Amino acid sequence: MANTPATPTLTDDSDALAQALDAILQPLGGRTALAAQSFAGEKASIRLRADEVFPAASLAKLPIAIELVRRIDLGQFARDERFDTSDEPRAGGGGVLDYLNPATALTLDDLCTLMLIVSDNTAANFLLGLLGMGEINETMSRLKLTHTHLARRFMDMEARAAHRDNVTTAGEMLTLLTLIRGGALPGGRRIAEMLANQQLFDELADWLPPAAQLAHKSGSLDDTFADAGLLSGPGGACACAYVILTTDQGNIPAARAAICRAVRALYDAWCAG
């Protein structure tokens, strides 16, 4: 289904930037959405179809991380507590746990790190089982993120074929990033550190100047690609947060390239100083 013409929600002097970003996304076809927030000056924001519900892909791992650090903060778990994951079915997708000796016990911090920096699906499924899908969804509901909802384990293609998917919106994912950046969530700083070390979607960093600072999470399915991150210029100046979602895509490399172009446009407008 092709995108319908958008009327961007604009603030301050962001109209030209919003139009430029939409011109990058619209030629992809399918469905696309973007939400971005500048934290400098007048704190401009852009929302393009930001309330539409999309498959979350691996962006759904952020709510898991948030629930984990929340429960650690409550004293229910400890970051250095070790767990045996040998009974967890290996989900595939190229994660570290697919190749690690199943008898190796890992800390919760290890598992969360693997889930975020290499998008390890087995680690994500283990944490999902440990924390409880219902509890994660309840936390998102308490944060008033009612369209960010987990409904299946990762790499469960049978559930996805039955249209039971993990979902979110660009606007709600932007809210999560803003809470992480602002220190409003327990353990937010640690999550941001992990996101700064993501080892996927390497070409995005290649589109940015060496002085740029990026902490982000990408996600992909066979017809979906998304990226959400915190971006800043030299010395952390002029920071912004962004979320870009695409789905119903017939050309994933084109979607990846468009996201790179859009993030660079945000950097040049809000972070270059």
N, C-alpha and C positions, 0 to 999 in steps of 0.2 A: 504494500500500500504506500503510495507516494505521500510525502509530506504535504500538508495543507499550508497555504501561505500564512506566515506568522506575523502577528503584531507584537514585537518585543516589548516587554516591560522595561522601561528605561528610567534611570535616574541621573540627574546632573548632566554632564556632558558626554554621556556614554552612548548616545544615539548612533553616531557614526561607527563606533566600535561594534555595537550590537549588529548593525547592518552588515559590517564586514565579516563578522563571525557567522552570521546566518548564511551569507553568500558562500562561505567555505563548506557549511554543512548541507545545505539544501541540495546541491548536485549529487549527493550520495544516494538520494532516493530513500526508500524505506522510511524509518522513523528516526528522528534525531532530537536531542534536547541538550540544553546547556544552562547552567546556573553558575554565576561567578560573583565574587564579592571582593572589592578592594578594601584594605584596612588602613589605607593612608588618606590623608586629606579629608575630602568630603565623603569618603567611604562609598564610592559609586558601586552600583550593582547592575547586573544584567540577568534577565531570565528569558529563555527561549523555550517554550513548551515545558517549563520546569515542573509542572504539576502532573504531567502525564506519567503513567506507570509503565516501567520498563523491566525486562529481565535484569536482575542485579549481577548475574555471573559472579565473578570472584569479589566484586565489591561487597557481597553479602558476608565476606569474612570480617569486615570492619565491625558490624554489630556483635559478632562472636568475640572479637578482641575486647570490645568495650564492656561486654558482660563479664568476661574473664577478669579484667582489672578491677571492675566494680566488686566482684565477689572476693578478690584478693584483699581489696581495701576493707571489706567487712570482716576479714579474718577467717573466712570460710575455707580459703586455700592459701598456700604460700607460693611465691614465685619460684622458689628453689625446690618445691615438692616434686618428687620423681614419680613417674607413672610407667607401668609396663603397657606398651601398646601392641604386644604381640597378637592379641586376639582381635585387633581392629583390621577388618579386611582392607587390603591395599587397593586404593581407589584408582590408581593410575593417574596419568596426566604429567608424568615426569618429576614428581616430587621426590625429595630426599628419602622419605620413609619407604618409598617403593624399592630402594636399593640397600637401605640400612639393615643390619642384622636385627631381626624382629625382637630378639631378646634384650636389645639395648634399652635401658630405662632412660627416659628423657624428662627434664624439668618442664613445668608449665611455661616457663619463660622460653625454653628451647622450642616447644611446640608452637607457641604463639609467633615466635620469630620465623620459624619455617613456614607457617601459614601465611604470613604477611610478605616476607622478602622473596620467597620462591613460589608462593601460592600453593603450598603443599596441600593437596586435597585430603590425604589420609590424616594429616595432623588436624585439618579443619573438621573432619568428620569425628575424630576422637574428641575434640573439644566440644563439638556440638552435642555429642552424646553425654559427655560429662556434665555440661552446664544445663542442658535441657532446652529444646527448641522453644517450648512454651514460655520458659523463663526469659529467654532472649527476646522473644516477641513482646512479652509484657514490659520489659525495660524500654523497648522502642516505643510502646504505647504510652508509657509514663512520660517519655520525652516528647509526646505528641507527634511522633513520626508514625502515623497510622497506616501509611502506604509502604513502609519498609517492613517487610514480612518474610520470614523464612518458612518454607513449606516442604523442603526436601533436602536430602543429603547431597553432597557434591559428587558429580559424575553419575548421578542416578538418572540415566537417560530415559528409563521407563517412566519415571515420574514426570519428567519434562514432556515426554510425548503425550502424556495424559493431561497436559496443561496445568500441572501442579509445579509451580516454579517459585524460586526466591525472587522477590521483586523490590523495587525502590523507585524513587523519583529523583531527578536532578536536584530539586529544591531541598528534599529531605536529606540527601547525602551531603549537600553543602552545609546544612545545619550541623550534621555530625562533625564535619571537618572544622567548622567554626568553634564548636564546643571543645574539640581536641586542642586547637590552637590556643584558645583562651584559657585553658587550664580549668574549665568548668567540669570536666570529668576526671574522676580519680584515675591515675595512671596515664593520663593523656600525653604527658611528655614522653613516656616510654613508648607509647604507640607511634608518636611522631618520629622518634628515633628509628624505629623499625621501618617505617614507611620511607625514610630517607635512604635506606639501604636496599630497596627493592631491586631485584636482579632480573626483572623482566621489562619488556618494552624499552629496550636500550636505545632505540632510535630517537625517542623523545628527548633524552639528554643531549643527543647529537644536534638537535635543532636549537638548543639553547646556548647562550654564551658560557664560557668556562666559569665566570663569576656567579652564575645563577645558582640558587639553592632550591632543590626540589625534593619534596617528600610526597610520595604518591602511591596509589594502588590501581593497577589495571585489572581488567577482567574480560574474558572472552568465552564465547560459545560459537557454535558453527556459523551462526548468522548474526552474531552480536560482538561488539567491541566497545569498551568503555574505559575511561580513566578519570580519576578523582585525586586532587592533590593540593598541597600547599606550596606556593611558589614565591620566591623573593629574589631581590637583586643583591648586589654586593653588600656584604655586612648585614644581611637580613633586612635591608631597607625596603619600604614600599611593598609589603607582602600582600598577597591575595590568595584566595581559595577558589577552586574551580571544580566543576563536575561536567563531564561531557559523555553522553550516552548515545549509542547507536544500536539499532536492531533492524531486523528484516533486511539485512545487508547481503547483497550478492557478491561483493568484492571487499573482503576484509582488509587486504593490504591498502586499498583506497581509503577505507575508514580509518585505519591507523595513521595514514599520512595526513588526512584531514584533521585529526585530533592534534597531531604534531603542529600543523600550521596554526590551528586555533590557539593552542597554548603559547606558541611563540608570539602571536598577536597580542594576547593578554600580557605577556611579559613586556613587550615593547611599549604597550600603553600604560601599564600600571607599575612595573617593577624596575624598569631600566634607569629610573632616576633622572 
